Amino acid sequence: MKHEIYIPLLLLLLFSCKNEKGVEELYLLPMPQEVSLSGSGKHRLLSGSINEAVVVQKRVDAIPKADDHQEEAYRLVITKDSVLIEAVTDRGFYWSQQTLQQLIMKEDNGKAYLPLVEITDWPAFRVRGFMHDIGRSYISVEELKKQIALLSRYKINLFHWHLTENQGWRLQSNRFPELTDSIHFERLPGKYYTIEEAREIAYWCQLHHVLLIPEVDMPGHSAAFVRAMGVDMQSSKGMKILKELMEEVCTEVFPDLPYIHIGTDEVQFTNPDFVPEMVAHIRRLGKKVIAWNPGWNYKPGEIDATQLWSYRGKAQPGIPAIDSRFHYINHFDAFGDIVALYNSRIYNTEHGNNDLAGSILAVWNDRLLPDEEQIVMQNHFYPNMLAFAERTWRGGGLEYFDENGPILPTNPNDPAFRSFAGFERRMLRHKERYFKEEPFPYVKQTDIRWRITDPFPNEGVLTRSFPPEVELDDSYLYQENEYKVRDAVGASIYLRHVWDIVPGFYEEPKENHTAYAYTWVWSPKKQKAGLWVTTQDYSRSESDLPPPPGKWDYRESLIFINDKPLTPPIWENQHTERNNEIMLKNENFSARPPLPVQLEKGWNKVLLKLPIGKFSTSEVRLQKWMFTFVFVTPDGRERVPDLVYNPDKVK
């Protein structure tokens, strides 16, 4: 069958350019499984008031090599006189159209064309999703729709909607309206989704070939239910209410959705019949059921899928698993963890199978954030989602997150470096063309080079000084022991990862030590710049205290530019008692304007003193022994151009 579709040139997503070998690269995200260029020719689009091209869509029985991913596979062939798309399903056609839109190129004269190319493409994993915890926060319908539409262009095919939490029940019920009464909210009272809005999100997902999975958490994370209904979910009365509520959710609110997520994690089970009865009830309503793992101990056949949420979560034969174990981006920093995310395999496998469906990237906001823009900004949502979209579509990768880690190799020929650098190059072109109006706190980091010392023992005296503060060198003698230096690359370096099973820069980091990181930054002129800098990334799921006034952190870190100490920002929060309900403000660099600094013409010296005491303290539960440092434009949109970061002063 044939259809005519129109390609709007407003959806330009990429340009073509030459790589280091002089071969044309197509900056597609995610990269297709198979691409072959058909020569240097171009398929010229029709010119006029509206540029358009006629595309022939042909439904076929199968796409070769796609195996059991036929539902999403497609083949795209662009020749000098035709554009042909082959797919088995409407979803395959939809993904091919996203690729075709990305392939549109534009010349300086404004004329548009398509490269001559043949693409055969299919996903490595059938689940490629993102999750928002709006039980603890709230994101408007308009913002959710924008994200769903945007991410579907990168072949993200699932939205996990975590609708209920201790802090609030955010899905309207006609049968039990007290659930969304403002008096029963602990956070953001009155912020919930009406039934019509929920249906609108479901319809929007359907339009963009995104599977919506709503979650009603039970029997844990249910304090909002208890406040509203006056009973525990696991009681006989609570189960009766919950069963009626699920009838409404399954048959009236989301009648066309195949799955319901029921949680079952982080709770003491007082009623052994609760989970089996609720699963059976929801299945009788025509839905498949997903639950968290660890949680209830399911056996094959008792649940339709599990979502792995901690390192203890294990895929079970006979139960499709969704890997979210190291994919909680509320704990991610801006530049380090994205390296591990992109380079790591999903559940340490090349591609999905019957027992491994794929992965979901999750955003949890235990800590209150100011608004939805800050949720997107401080969780570095879009950069992480683009890395995740490519990895889950293409499959492969290197080692798993807890083996691969967030540290880039210093050798540019290392496969891990080359892999991430190629992705970074593609991502930044998408940032430039499609995310100009979106929070996108990422700039190029693969050419930022550091030298980091072996850690000096400070015996708990965090203010103690060591030889690098006097003079930079390749090795230091201190108390008759030699301390060497090693190279590092990136805008952020984890000396010790917050998840201690994930490798950082130091193989065996110890408490009560002090590290130094230094580099030289060449500037072609004297200029004012902005600076993204931090010595502690604040997780969006922790109640950690803000730094003391006039300090970078509780560890006595210092930052020097041209031997002058850099004054920390004025911290908006000044509280001294940990509380998740105290809004996270400007503790994270992405939540505040770049720090204004002066760069001198020529080489500028950068030195960071990075002490650590205890890995967990009363002020900061999860110490991130790390730093972020990169010069950006004063508005924070781009990196300062033409700078060279090199500890050897080599341009």
Secondary structure, 3 states (H helix, E strand, C coil): CCCCCCCCHHHCCCCEEECCCCCEEECCCCCCCEEEEEEEEEEECECCCCCECCCEEEECCCCCCCHHHCCCCEEEEECCCCEEEEECCHHHHHHHHHHHHHHCEECCCCCEEEEEEEEEECCCCCEEEEEEECCCCCCCHHHHHHHHHHHHCCCCCEEEEECECCCCECECCCCCHHHHCHHHCCCCCCCCECHHHHHHHHHHHHHCCCEEEEEEEECCCCHHHHHHHCCCCCCHHHHHHHHHHHHHHHHHHCCCCCEEEEECCCCCCCCCCHHHHHHHHHHHCCCEEEEEECCCCCCCCCCCEEEECCCCCCCECCECEEECCCCEHHHCCCCCHHHHHHHCCECCECCCECCEEEEEEEECCCCCCCCHHHHHHHCCHHHHHHHHHHHHHHCCCCCCHHHHCCCCCCCCCCHHHHHHHHHHHHHHHHHHHHCCCCCCCCCCCCCEEEEEECCEECCCCCCCCCHHHCCCCCEEEECCEEEEEEEEECCEEEEECCCCCCCCCCCCCCCCEEEEEEEEEEECCCEEEEEEEECCCCCCCCCCCCCCCCCCCCCCCEEEECCEECCCCCCCCCCCCCCCCCCCCCCCHHHCCCEEEEECCEEEEEEEEEEECCCCCCCCCCCCEEEEEEEECCCCCCECCCCEECCCCCC
